[in-house]
Amino acid sequence: MRLAKLHSTTLAIGFLAFGTVAALAQDDPAQVLFTNCAVFDGKATELTDAQNVLVTGNLIEAIGDASLTAEGATTVDCDGRTLMPGLIEGHAHLMLMGPSLPAMEANSTWEDFAIHGTRMSEMYLMQGFTTVRDAGGANAGLQRAINSGAIIGPRVYPSAAFIGTRGGHADFANFTSPVGESTNMGRLNMAQEADSVADVHKFGRNNFRMGASQLKYMQSGGAVSAFDPWQLLAGSQAEIEAVVQVANEYGSYVMAHSYRKEAIMTALNAGVRSIEHGFMFDCEIAELMKEKDAYITTNLTAFDPGLLEIPAVKNVASSLRKATSASAAFVNYIPNMKKCPVKRAFQTDCVGDVPSCSKQIAYEKYLNADFFDPHTALVVMTSTGGELVALSGDFMNPYPDGKLGVIEAGAYADILLVDGNPLEDFSVLGTSDKWFDGPERPDSPETIRVIMKDGVFYKNTLN
Ligand SMILES: [Zn+2]
């Protein structure tokens, strides 16, 4: 019932914002005036009190004091609450419902993926995320459905199919599947095996054709996947350079799943702009990242003190062995990140059912403020995330008309209104200090009172 209600609200207001009634939207865009707000702009260390924020159509038009008014605008009285940018998820897998990679390969049809992606998208938006960069699995279809108002969700930056080597972290094929045999995940362009420069060219270009705004390459392995040691150094120098070359043809960039220092340095030197996980991060890597103007996304749940107790890890001997050695090797990750800070974005990386991913998001939010501090966490989840997704460039950025992750004139009107001050109490953004063993999460945190995306209200509990 809630979905239906939100759905019709979206359509009703969405006509103006999405330009479905084009003449009306251009001649007379709807205006919303937020009054008496404490503004977090995505960067500053303190809130700016007593601000008015004017939204016209889908953009923020102006920010000012009480003298900023707009005749005929819908007024929302913040009553001193915090107005801030919508959150940005830098690394999610909206389409991957789990429970395991082999299960998705063997048993999942396109309907399963579509239904899961639809539910994940709604969950993400209602948890306060107005933008999600999908790190593998989602093609253009999900984004199109959201942008058209057919379903509810955040802005989506898809990577289309993971690109990775045979036996690497994007190899979803059954154990006995012969080399070269087509796979379920390959047919749906969710994961592609690339073992040559020619393969990389073919699948990279096909990804952009299928709606990718950037490419995702799998350099390292993982702890719970089937065939790949986490220490894997997949892909030759030439293959990684080929991924970057294809991305550059489209004015975009590459995100690389990289663990070992060798992998990270190779990726950065080849021109990769977004390091995913980067678990062997150190100060030498930080130097090279600065030189290359690169970003890192961190899934801090990998540093959960109880990681080795998680059933998916504990109950599979090979996974437990891999996770144990990984945990030992990654011990300096957080200290190094504090010692040599770089531009960092948020990452949850959940593969699983919607209630589990909702718990993981709440815990990942918590860890960002707990391992670092609330201001650092807020910047990571807003303005830095906005810079990161904009690397998709002038031709491939699906949302090129304004900045994301900031409250400033000309930025997209992606706005949260929250009770309290998240710089002092981060829990107002809907955190949990427990992961999978925590309580069920609410559909949307009570303290997030307003969720606006692209000038459209998706939640407003002030009235
Ligand atoms: Zn991932």
Residues whose N, C-alpha, C, O or C-beta is under 5 A from the ligand:
A	BS01	ZN	A135 D349
